[in-house]
């Protein structure tokens, strides 16, 4: 390939192309392959591509060489159409037609690319230069593989083409008109021949059948009216009975029936109902033979009609019986024997249908709705039985053979069934609960043979699915259900899990009927000690503690004892331990403070002792994880342990305020007790960001939960936080400072302390910026958010002799240029909050006056292409506030910055820049309009305006 480096026209010669292709396909060196591929990509778009492509398409060359020649032609036509003179259109068309005829017998990949090339040419010349393209193609080529391939790729190429939208619509309209008149009669004739032919070798016989149906599917992309496809649709139904045509026929039918406007052709839809009903025998035969593919295909066809057109067909009340028969076919598909996804893969398709049918019935006028509810209530009761049957687990031995993917798919399938049951209960109401309760009672009290646990589990799963959505407070079934649950013999993890989740789903009901807690809470506490029931037992306890906590005082010692035991024995994974601590915080909150402190001492002492031990031990990964785990336990406990009046805001549970005169909040007491230990840990682990973050999270969660009650901690925490950040600046310290600013900046008791801390954090962070902040995007992001919060909360925090506004302004400018999106968004937020203070805070006004031009320049650079387009709304916000609060300066700044050549981009002209300036200066009211202006300008700056890429973004 030496010629490739010599330059000139000889670079992309036929010989060099063939050498590069040989290297791409046969050279074992991956670097050589990559080099060859890049060179070939340049070759096919080069002017020489027009010459070597035709040579490569000679019959004596290898298929991969022929394919490259065809692909190069297709690329030139589809992407470089403007390079082709109009007088050459017809010659190019003739050449392509001749090559297609030459390759009509294959290779298939070459024929397809040539057909795509001719289709692309047709799209560029319809309707102006070649108005009768489709008719000409049908007449030019014999009815065989080449013509079918051409007709198939034409709509597909239009669907994916890069034509401007207005032109695409024009071409679509021109082509779609030819479908019923020129294409469909041909397809119908060929399909009839395929049905009648038993000879696979006959070109227009059975061998063409799948190609005909694929071509029909392709033309359906053009949204041709269903009434004009009717004959082909009926022929496709007949084709379903031929195994070699089944797959393409089912696809074609689904596409035809599912077209967006098919509902307009009621008469045609009514003709399709009997055609679908006649598939019942074929469907039953496929199910009985275990033919999963055919079952799946037939179900798709049934649903295409039933699901997409339920409303239309329901409105034809004279035909209600035939639609009911169609619904029963769907029911058969829902209840296909076997376990999903191992024995069958079809039943999951049907679940959305039942929701759609219910919605359509529910939205009808009163008379029809009443009639259909009477008809379909028995159907939905039958559906419930089918769904609970399908939700049943297989036998333990069978389930053990399933792969992890199969188990996960079954879990998702059961979630979908649960959602369907939740919808169904809107039609069936409390009667459904009574139905299940009776079944469960019969199962548990049957005197004869023992019941398989799967049946019991499925009924409980049904209760669990609807308990949180149905108004169970008016049902007399729930007390009986909770009375039956302790009688269930549990010998299976899945059954035990479902029992737990069912109890959890009834937590709100238990809150209104606390007398029932004594029957179920022992079951939950017992399950808590079983690691196999970790998720279900802990989440259920948390729900009970959240909903029923005013009534849990009598059970608090038992709950605490079990929780302490499982935490010490490390029964659960770390995430479940965190949930458990949240549950305990919720449970403890309503208790008297003295009791809370007693429980906390018992609960936390072992963990604090372990933390003390870890503080003395060397820094190892295992010790790090242990420290983070214990700090996480404290964080999660403090997240929910709230006895103050802010509980309603934080958790929505409305606990009573802390009585006055009872001393500090229990969380503050614990924090003060462990404060020196935390300082000791930090001294050793100060360079470990994960440990520092875990420490800060303890205080962040506490501040958010306690709000004003956290006040006693402010002095010592501020001192520790300042020292910690001075030693090793980390983003989590800034986040904690932000919370303190948010809550205590206006508190006269602590505002001075918080201000001193805030100014200290600024000073240390400015030093980070001076050393180079690029390696610390997290610190930069958190710093911008801290400044933003301070500006929102109390701008007076910045008023101090040692607060350098100019330096902060430049930190913001630097942050705007970071590649990390979150950091840029935070920096934009800082400026949008800063600029409104120009008039009220002289120091800010002076900095903006002196440095505002730099801010505008940075914003324009970003808009010009230096920042991702997804961030343009954020930059537009800053530009809007510059215009709103610095209107006297903005015209001057715009003129100075935009008069520079090639700024902010070489793609924009002086006229376009002037238009942009005038648009921005005129818009001082609507942020939305400024965002639209910026989006338009950034496309111009990037050379993307008017492109398909820009439109699709």
Secondary structure, DSSP 8 states (H G I E B T S, - for coil): -GGGGS-SGGGG-HHHHHHHHHHHHH---HHHHHHHHHHHHHHHHSTTHHHHHHHHTSTTS-HHHHHHHHHHHHHHHHH-GGGS-GGGHHHHHHHHHHHHHHTTTS-HHHHHHHHHHHHHHHHHHTTTT-TTHHHHHHHHS-TTHHHHHHHHHHHHHHHH----HHHHHHHHHHHHHHIIIIIHHHHHHHHHHHHH---TT-TTTHHHHHHHHHHHHHHGGG---GGGGHHHHHHHHHHTTSHHHHHHHHHHHHHHHT-TTGGG-HHHHHHHHHHHHTTHHHHHHHHHTT-HHHHHHHHHHHHHHHHHSHHHHHH-GGGHHHHHHHHHHHHHHHT-SS-BTTTBS-GGGGHHHHHHHHHHHHTS-HHHHHHHHHHHHHHHHHHHHHHHHHT----HHHHHTS-HHHHHHHHHHHHHHHHHHHHHHHHHTHHHHHHHHHHHHHHHH-SSS---HHHHHHHHHHHHHHHTTS-GGG-SHHHHHHHHHTTS----HHHHHHHHHHHHHTHHHHHH-GGGHHHHHHHHHHHHT-GGGHHHHHHHHHHHHHHSGGG-GGGHHHHHHHHHHHHHTT-S-HHHHHHHHHHHHHHHHTS-HHHHHHHHHHHHHHHHHHHHHHHHS---HHHHHHHHHHHHHHHHHHHH---STTHHHHHSS------TTS-S-HHHHHHHHHHHHHHHHHHHHTT-HHHHHHHHHHHHHHHHHHGGGGGGGHHHHHHHHHHHHHHS--HHHHHHHHHHHHHHTT-TTTHHHHHHHHHHHHHHHHHHHHH-GGG-HHHHHHHHHHHHHHHHH-GGGG-STT--HHHHHHHHHHHHT-S-HHHHHHHHHHHHHHHTTTTT-HHHHHHHHHHHHHHHHHHHHIIIIIS-GGGHHHHHHHHHHHHHH-HHHHHHHHHHHHTSTT-S-TTS-HHHHHHHHHHHHH-SS-HHHHHHHHHHHHHHHTT-TT-HHHHH-
